[in-house]
Amino acid sequence: MASYQKPDEETLQALRNIANKLRINSIKATNASFSGHPTSCCSAAELMSVLFFHTMRYKTKEPRNACNDRFVLSKGHAAPILYAAWAEAGFIPESDLLNLRKLDCDLEGHPTPKLEFVDVATGSLGQGLGAACGMAYTGKYFDKASFRVYCMMGDGECSEGSVWEAMAFASHYNLDNLVAVIDVNRLGQSDPAPLGHDVDVFYKRCEAFGWNTYVVDGHDVEVLCEAFSNAQSTKGRPTCIVAKTFKGKGLAGIEDQLNFHGKPVPKDRVEDLLSAIQARIQNTDKVLCPKLPQEDVPKNDRSPLQLSSPPTYTMGQKVAPRHAYGQALAKLGKANSRVVALDGDTKNSTYSLNFQKEFPDRFIECFIAEQNMVGVALGCATRDRAVVFASTFAAFFSRAYDQIRMGAVSQSNMNLVGSHCGVSIGEDGPSQMALEDLAMFRAIPTCTVFYPSDAVSMERAVELSANLEGICFIRSSRPEMPVLYSKDEVFEVGRAKVVRQSDNDCVTVIGAGVTLHEALTAADMLASEGKNIRVIDLFTIKPLDADTIIVNAKATRGQIITVEDHYKEGGLGEAVLSAVRQEPGIIVNLMAVPTIPRSGKPLELLDIYGIDAKHIANAVRKTLEN
């Protein structure tokens, strides 16, 4: 470890002064908005001062410069002190701080990437460290650059399991460019945090997870300078700074007291408290400026992404869409070195294994920790450093739904691929069957939802998603299905395909994945009876091709039947209902999995739960009878 050089006394005093200025501005901002968390800011003041004005390397006028050190404020409710730090650095006017939480101001209650100095949205606690892991992994293994990543957490959020998933990930991958700071200020929102000020337990836990750990006085700038310096010199392990602090530090009668969380300082005490803090600021000629980063981050190829070669399947060939996903991902990786893949120990089922075999240096095994996998994906995608695909069983994304939701708030461009959807997976049973995933992802405002029905459309879905802004979800089916499309078929987001039609069709049947193939089989059955139906492959469930649906429904007497390997609530049937809700004369009959299923063979389950060709044909007959 390199020898530590203690800063001179003028520098230390300047850091103390900045900490108190950050306190003052946090209090002023929260009082101006009549809301916020000034006490949570005050506990972190010295930590922020030392980080931003002694430790971190960044360009103050270019917060998103790819070479800058990264900072993640996982305890997002302390946003005012983050804003105050950037005002002190000169990026935003100090006067803007008084517009905190106002409708026309981007200094929101919790940080979002509307601000150039915020990479990921925080505020839903326990998520910042996972994103920081993704940033650190990208810096160490993909960019091979010198930038470092700092993540400040609260002690209360360390009750979240996602924190410890991230802790395990960081030590497993030796992320020595990552520093976590735990602001142990003892108090939660309604009660003391579980460990109070027992910093020894934090120390033992972090050490047990393989982290280089220091316990420090979080209000002593000299001690903090040394701890952060030691962290920079540590190789092979991430570092955690366990900082004992006091909530509301410096506020007489408020410091270390309950019932002041999320409340501005009482109006009748503001002037006296601010004067007391101001009195601690001593005159010094020392001006502290952030150190500049090394310019060692490689430039990325930002050209549109294309598969290295078109699909090679033949019409009618039976291929599982999940196999095609692995094939497409490997092709995309061959075409562009920015493409990276993550998986949660399911790579031999999702077939992201294909990518790992071709590009092991761009594959991240996240193990069975889906919350952290999504957080890492979010971090990898920041500052446009990587085009990210993360895969697991679609059902398991439900456990990471909060991370996905916050990914949308973070304006993230990440692609999530879920295999093993619906009862058609068969014998594994309902714990493995994604039957809620379409509803989940349709509810995410920035999300595009793909549901490819064959190998060709799967490859094109992967290609399209790589070029889209926002979150993409690709629903990847397990069963082998006949290839429906030629290799030259063109696919577009929000454009459905009419895959069976005639001039005398009587009903439009809409499906996706396995149910599309069941609908085509039903069409053959009905044709032998002289009854013709039109069959539509939606391709994307969101956005939905309402025009194609409405035009074809009107051509088939206004009769639509939707069939899906998903629960009715929030699935493709309800998406179609929403699309035609203002069209008179159109009737939609929904076929979906009606209840929690059981184990069985795929064809048996499609039959039992009423979504196979036989039941589709019967639904058409009943529609015609009525």
Residue pairs with C-beta under 8 A, 6 or more apart in sequence:
1 230
1 233
1 234
2 229
2 233
4 226
4 229
4 230
5 229
6 222
6 225
6 226
7 15
7 54
7 222
7 225
10 284
10 285
10 286
11 54
11 286
11 288
12 221
12 222
12 225
13 282
13 284
13 286
14 53
14 284
14 286
14 287
14 288
15 46
15 49
15 50
15 53
15 54
15 221
15 225
15 288
16 46
16 49
16 221
16 280
16 281
16 282
17 281
17 282
17 284
18 49
18 53
18 88
18 288
19 45
19 46
19 48
19 49
19 221
20 45
20 250
20 277
20 278
20 280
20 281
21 84
21 88
21 281
22 41
22 45
22 48
22 49
22 81
22 84
22 85
22 88
23 41
23 42
23 45
23 81
23 249
23 250
23 277
24 274
24 277
24 278
25 80
25 81
25 83
25 84
25 87
25 88
25 94
25 97
26 36
26 38
26 41
26 42
26 45
26 80
26 81
26 84
27 38
27 41
27 42
27 264
27 265
27 270
27 273
27 274
27 277
28 97
28 98
28 274
29 36
29 80
29 83
29 84
29 97
29 98
29 100
29 107
30 36
30 37
30 38
30 41
30 80
30 100
30 264
30 265
31 38
31 264
31 265
31 267
31 270
32 97
32 98
32 99
32 100
33 100
33 101
33 102
33 264
34 264
35 101
35 109
35 262
35 264
36 77
36 79
36 80
36 100
36 101
36 109
36 262
36 264
37 77
37 78
37 79
37 80
37 261
37 262
38 80
38 248
38 251
38 263
38 264
38 265
39 187
39 247
39 248
39 251
39 254
39 260
39 261
39 263
40 75
40 77
40 78
40 154
40 185
40 247
40 261
41 78
41 80
41 81
41 84
42 247
42 248
42 249
42 250
42 251
42 255
43 183
43 185
43 218
43 245
43 246
43 247
43 248
43 249
44 75
44 78
44 81
44 152
44 183
44 185
44 218
44 245
45 81
45 219
45 249
45 250
46 218
46 219
46 220
46 221
46 224
46 245
47 152
47 181
47 183
47 218
47 224
47 241
47 243
47 245
48 81
48 82
48 84
48 85
48 152
49 85
49 221
50 221
50 224
50 225
50 228
51 71
51 150
51 152
51 181
51 228
52 71
52 85
52 88
52 89
52 290
53 88
53 89
53 288
53 289
53 290
54 225
54 228
54 288
55 150
55 225
55 228
55 229
55 232
56 69
56 71
56 148
56 150
56 290
56 291
57 68
57 69
57 147
57 148
57 290
57 291
57 292
57 293
57 294
58 65
58 68
58 69
58 290
58 292
58 293
59 65
59 67
59 68
59 290
59 292
59 293
60 89
60 90
60 91
60 289
60 290
61 90
61 91
62 68
63 86
63 91
63 115
63 116
63 117
64 116
64 117
64 119
64 383
65 293
66 143
66 145
66 147
66 297
66 383
66 385
67 145
67 147
67 293
67 294
67 295
67 296
67 297
68 147
68 293
69 147
69 148
69 149
69 150
69 293
70 119
70 132
70 135
70 139
70 147
70 148
70 149
70 150
70 382
71 82
71 117
71 149
71 150
71 151
71 152
72 119
72 120
72 122
72 128
72 129
72 131
72 132
72 135
72 149
72 150
72 151
72 152
73 79
73 82
73 111
73 122
73 128
73 152
74 122
74 125
74 126
74 127
74 128
74 129
74 132
74 151
74 152
74 153
74 154
74 157
75 122
75 125
75 128
75 152
75 153
75 154
75 157
75 183
76 110
76 111
76 121
76 122
76 123
76 124
76 125
76 128
77 109
77 110
77 123
77 262
78 152
78 154
79 107
79 108
79 109
79 110
79 111
79 123
80 97
80 100
82 111
82 117
82 118
83 92
83 96
83 97
83 100
83 107
84 97
86 92
86 117
87 93
87 94
87 96
87 97
88 94
89 290
91 116
91 117
92 107
96 105
96 107
97 107
99 105
99 107
100 107
100 109
101 107
101 108
101 109
106 112
106 114
106 115
107 115
108 114
109 123
110 121
110 122
110 123
111 118
111 121
111 122
111 123
112 118
112 121
112 409
112 410
112 411
113 119
113 120
113 121
113 410
113 411
119 131
119 135
119 379
119 382
119 383
119 410
120 127
120 128
120 131
120 378
120 379
120 382
120 406
120 410
120 412
121 406
121 409
121 410
121 411
122 128
122 406
123 406
124 402
124 405
124 406
125 154
125 156
125 157
125 160
126 157
126 158
126 159
126 160
126 161
126 162
126 163
127 160
127 162
127 371
127 375
127 402
127 403
127 406
128 151
128 152
128 153
129 151
129 153
129 162
129 163
129 166
129 167
129 170
129 180
129 375
130 162
130 165
130 166
130 169
130 371
130 372
130 374
130 375
130 376
130 378
130 379
130 403
131 151
131 375
131 376
131 378
131 379
131 382
131 410
132 149
132 150
132 151
132 166
132 178
132 180
132 379
133 166
133 169
133 170
133 173
133 175
133 178
133 372
133 375
133 376
133 379
134 375
134 376
134 377
134 378
134 379
134 380
134 381
134 382
135 149
135 379
135 380
135 382
136 148
136 149
136 170
136 175
136 177
136 178
136 238
136 379
137 173
137 175
137 364
137 376
137 379
137 380
138 379
138 380
138 382
138 385
138 386
139 145
139 146
139 147
139 148
139 149
139 177
140 173
140 175
140 176
140 177
141 173
141 361
142 340
142 362
142 380
142 385
142 386
143 297
143 298
143 385
144 298
145 294
145 296
145 297
145 298
146 177
146 293
146 294
146 296
147 177
147 293
147 294
147 297
148 177
148 178
148 179
148 232
149 177
149 178
149 179
150 179
150 180
150 181
151 178
151 179
151 180
151 181
152 180
152 181
152 183
153 163
153 180
153 181
153 182
153 183
154 182
154 183
154 185
154 193
155 182
155 183
155 184
155 185
155 186
155 193
155 195
155 202
156 188
156 189
156 193
157 163
158 182
158 193
158 195
158 202
159 193
159 194
161 371
162 371
162 372
162 375
162 403
164 209
165 369
165 371
165 372
166 372
166 375
166 376
167 180
167 206
167 209
167 211
168 209
168 210
168 369
169 366
169 367
169 369
169 372
169 376
170 178
170 180
170 211
170 238
171 209
171 210
171 211
171 237
171 238
172 210
174 236
174 237
174 238
175 238
176 234
176 235
176 236
176 237
176 238
176 239
178 238
178 239
179 228
179 231
179 238
179 239
179 240
179 241
180 206
180 211
180 238
180 239
180 240
180 241
181 240
181 241
181 243
182 202
182 240
182 241
182 242
182 243
183 218
183 243
183 245
184 193
184 195
184 197
184 199
184 202
184 218
184 242
184 243
184 244
184 245
185 245
185 246
185 247
185 249
186 192
186 193
186 196
186 197
186 246
186 247
186 256
187 193
187 247
187 256
187 257
187 258
187 261
188 261
189 261
189 262
190 261
191 258
192 258
195 201
195 202
197 244
199 215
199 242
199 244
200 215
202 213
202 215
202 242
203 213
203 215
203 242
206 213
206 240
206 242
207 213
210 237
210 238
211 237
211 238
211 239
211 240
212 231
212 234
212 237
212 238
212 239
212 240
213 239
213 240
213 241
213 242
214 227
214 230
214 231
214 239
214 240
214 241
214 242
215 242
215 244
216 223
216 224
216 227
216 241
216 242
216 243
216 244
217 223
217 243
217 244
218 224
218 243
218 244
218 245
219 245
219 246
219 249
224 241
224 243
227 241
228 241
230 239
231 239
231 241
246 255
246 256
247 255
247 256
247 257
247 260
247 261
248 254
248 255
248 256
248 257
248 260
249 255
250 276
250 277
250 280
251 265
251 273
252 273
252 276
253 269
254 260
254 265
254 273
265 273
300 338
300 384
300 385
301 336
301 337
301 338
302 384
303 336
304 467
305 332
305 335
305 336
305 339
305 387
305 463
305 466
305 467
306 335
306 463
307 328
307 331
307 332
307 335
307 459
307 462
307 463
308 331
308 332
308 334
308 335
309 331
310 459
310 487
310 488
311 324
311 455
311 456
311 459
311 460
311 487
312 487
313 319
313 324
313 454
313 455
313 456
313 483
313 487
314 483
315 482
315 483
315 484
315 485
315 486
316 482
316 483
317 455
317 482
317 483
318 480
318 481
318 482
318 483
319 454
319 455
319 480
319 481
319 483
320 455
320 477
320 478
320 479
320 480
320 481
321 452
321 453
321 454
321 455
321 457
321 458
321 476
321 477
321 481
321 513
322 349
322 350
322 351
322 419
322 476
322 477
322 478
323 351
323 455
324 452
324 454
324 455
324 456
324 458
324 459
325 350
325 351
325 352
325 391
325 417
325 419
325 458
325 462
325 474
325 476
326 350
326 351
326 352
326 353
326 354
326 355
327 351
327 354
327 455
327 459
328 458
328 459
328 461
328 462
328 463
329 339
329 341
329 351
329 352
329 354
329 355
329 389
329 462
330 354
330 355
330 357
330 358
330 359
331 459
332 339
332 387
332 462
332 463
332 466
333 339
333 341
333 355
333 358
333 359
333 362
334 358
336 387
337 362
338 385
338 386
338 387
339 359
339 362
339 386
339 387
339 389
339 466
340 362
340 363
340 364
340 380
340 386
340 387
340 388
340 389
341 352
341 355
341 356
341 359
341 362
341 363
341 364
341 388
341 389
341 390
341 391
342 352
342 363
342 364
342 365
342 366
342 373
342 376
342 377
342 380
342 388
342 389
342 390
342 391
343 350
343 352
343 356
343 363
343 364
343 365
343 366
343 373
343 390
343 391
343 392
344 366
344 367
344 368
344 369
344 370
344 373
344 390
344 391
344 392
344 396
345 365
345 366
345 367
345 368
346 391
346 392
346 393
346 419
347 353
347 356
347 365
347 391
349 393
349 419
349 420
350 391
350 392
350 393
350 417
350 419
350 476
351 419
352 363
352 389
352 391
352 417
355 362
355 363
355 389
356 363
356 365
364 376
364 380
366 372
366 373
366 376
366 390
370 392
370 396
370 397
370 399
370 400
371 399
371 400
371 402
371 403
373 390
373 392
373 400
374 390
374 397
374 400
374 403
374 404
374 407
374 414
374 416
375 403
376 390
377 388
377 390
377 407
377 414
377 416
378 403
378 406
378 407
378 410
378 412
378 414
380 386
380 388
380 414
381 387
381 388
381 412
381 413
381 414
382 412
384 413
387 413
387 415
387 466
388 413
388 414
388 415
389 415
389 416
389 417
389 462
389 465
389 466
390 414
390 415
390 416
390 417
391 416
391 417
391 418
391 419
391 476
392 418
392 419
393 418
393 419
393 420
393 432
393 434
394 418
394 419
394 420
394 421
394 434
394 437
394 475
394 476
395 418
395 420
395 421
395 431
395 432
395 433
395 434
395 435
395 436
395 437
396 418
397 404
397 416
397 418
397 434
397 437
397 440
397 473
398 434
398 436
398 437
398 440
401 440
404 416
404 440
404 441
404 444
404 471
405 444
407 414
407 471
408 444
408 445
408 446
408 447
408 470
408 471
411 446
411 470
412 446
412 470
412 471
413 468
413 469
413 470
413 471
414 471
414 472
415 462
415 465
415 466
415 471
415 472
415 473
415 474
416 441
416 471
416 472
416 473
416 474
417 473
417 474
417 476
418 434
418 437
418 473
418 474
418 475
418 476
419 476
419 477
419 478
420 428
420 432
420 433
420 434
420 478
421 433
421 434
421 435
421 437
421 475
421 476
421 477
421 478
421 513
421 565
421 566
422 433
422 434
422 435
422 477
422 513
422 514
422 564
422 565
422 566
422 593
423 433
423 435
423 565
423 593
423 597
423 602
423 605
423 606
423 609
423 611
424 477
424 478
424 479
424 513
424 514
424 565
424 602
424 605
424 606
425 432
425 433
425 478
425 479
425 602
426 478
426 599
426 600
426 601
426 602
426 605
427 599
427 600
427 601
428 599
429 597
429 598
429 599
430 596
430 597
430 598
430 599
433 597
434 475
434 566
435 565
435 566
435 567
435 593
435 597
436 566
436 567
436 569
436 570
437 473
437 475
437 566
438 449
438 451
438 475
438 541
438 564
438 566
438 570
438 571
438 572
438 575
439 566
439 567
439 569
439 570
439 571
440 570
441 447
441 449
441 471
441 473
441 542
442 449
442 541
442 542
442 570
442 575
443 570
444 471
444 473
446 469
446 470
446 471
447 470
447 471
447 472
447 473
447 542
448 465
448 468
448 470
448 471
448 472
448 473
448 493
448 540
448 542
448 543
449 472
449 473
449 475
449 540
449 541
449 542
450 461
450 464
450 465
450 472
450 473
450 474
450 475
450 539
450 540
450 541
451 474
451 475
451 512
451 513
451 538
451 539
451 540
451 541
451 572
452 458
452 460
452 461
452 474
452 475
452 476
452 477
452 513
452 539
453 477
453 481
453 484
453 511
453 512
453 513
453 516
453 517
453 537
453 539
454 481
454 482
454 483
454 484
454 485
455 481
455 483
456 483
456 484
456 485
456 486
456 487
456 489
457 484
457 485
457 489
457 491
457 537
457 539
458 474
458 476
460 489
460 491
461 474
461 491
461 539
462 474
464 491
464 492
464 493
465 472
465 474
468 493
475 512
475 513
477 513
477 514
479 514
479 602
481 513
481 514
481 517
482 517
484 499
484 516
484 537
485 497
491 539
493 540
493 543
494 540
494 543
494 544
494 545
495 539
495 540
495 545
495 548
496 536
496 537
496 538
496 539
496 540
496 544
496 545
496 548
496 549
497 536
497 537
497 539
498 534
498 535
498 536
498 537
498 548
498 552
499 516
499 520
499 535
499 536
499 537
500 520
500 523
500 533
500 534
500 535
501 534
501 535
501 552
502 532
502 534
504 532
505 532
505 533
505 534
505 555
505 556
506 531
506 532
506 533
506 556
506 557
506 559
506 620
506 624
507 533
507 534
507 556
507 557
507 559
507 560
507 561
507 620
507 623
507 624
508 533
508 534
508 535
508 536
508 549
508 552
508 553
508 555
508 556
508 559
508 560
508 561
509 519
509 522
509 523
509 533
509 534
509 535
509 536
509 560
509 561
509 562
509 563
509 616
509 620
510 519
510 535
510 536
510 538
510 549
510 560
510 561
510 562
510 563
510 572
510 576
511 517
511 518
511 519
511 535
511 536
511 537
511 538
511 562
511 563
511 564
512 537
512 538
512 539
512 541
512 564
512 572
513 565
514 565
514 606
515 563
515 564
515 565
515 611
515 616
516 535
516 537
518 563
518 606
518 611
518 612
518 613
518 616
519 533
519 535
519 563
519 613
519 616
520 535
521 613
522 533
522 613
522 614
522 616
522 617
522 620
523 532
523 533
523 535
525 613
525 614
525 617
526 532
526 533
526 617
526 620
526 621
531 620
531 621
531 624
533 556
533 620
534 552
534 555
534 556
536 548
536 549
536 552
538 544
538 545
538 572
539 545
541 572
541 575
542 575
544 575
544 576
544 578
544 579
546 579
546 580
549 560
549 576
549 579
549 580
550 579
550 580
550 583
550 586
553 559
553 560
553 580
553 583
553 586
554 583
554 585
554 586
558 585
558 586
558 587
559 587
559 589
559 623
560 576
560 580
560 586
560 587
560 588
560 589
561 588
561 589
561 591
561 616
561 619
561 620
561 623
562 572
562 573
562 576
562 588
562 589
562 590
562 591
562 592
563 573
563 591
563 592
563 611
563 616
563 619
564 571
564 572
564 573
564 591
564 592
564 593
564 611
565 593
565 606
565 611
566 572
566 592
566 593
567 592
567 593
568 574
568 590
568 592
568 593
568 594
571 592
573 588
573 590
573 591
573 592
574 590
576 588
577 588
577 590
580 586
580 588
589 619
589 623
591 610
591 611
591 615
591 616
591 619
592 611
593 609
593 611
594 609
594 610
595 609
597 605
597 608
597 609
598 605
600 608
603 612
606 612
607 614
607 615
